[in-house]
Amino acid sequence: MNGEEKFRISVCGEGDIPALLELMSRVYEEMEHKEWYAADGEEFLKAHVSREGFLLKAADESSGALAGFLAVRIPGEAEDNLGRCLGYDRSLLARTAHMESAAVDARFRGWGLQGRLMEEAEAILAKRGFCRLLGTVHPDNRYSRNHFLRLGYHPVLRSEKYGGLMRDIMEKRLDGIFL
């Protein structure tokens, strides 16, 4: 069985939030380097379901267990739109999305789920007309960084984010235009 058959990726609803929070908390507690992950709360996830983006989940086909998730944010002209750090104009800010929080259950690592979730999110965003995809990764987190790099993202700026944590901003340009 390949990874395509083993997992089902779907959009989350508000009823999925408790399981996502539990997974996020468990993944954070299991991490050796806690500074690599900025765990978010219930309001963050609810905002992504209702008004600021969407959440994707990967479920194991055989057991139905939650294997991982990805939060995608559509920040628009919000002050914390990462595009502001990169000098994007208003038009570009409106077509920018963030690959936000991702977590994969330890039992399901090694299947490329973070990358699969990101690919599914990218397809959804491309259909909606988004042309810039941004995310952040701790400079030493080679696992998440490698997922970004394999999907065509490039590091464009190193900056303090999330209350002073060092992060590389990763960018992918769906429109192929480099300013």
Secondary structure, 3 states (H helix, E strand, C coil): CCHHHHEEEEECCHHHHHHHHHHHHHHHHHCCCHHHCCCCCHHHHHHHHHCCEEEEEEEECCCCCEEEEEEEECCCCCCCCHHHHCCCCHHHHHCEEEEEEEEECHHHCCCCHHHHHHHHHHHHHHHCCCCEEEEEECCCCHHHHHHHHHCCCEEEEEEEECCCEEEEEEEEECCCCCC
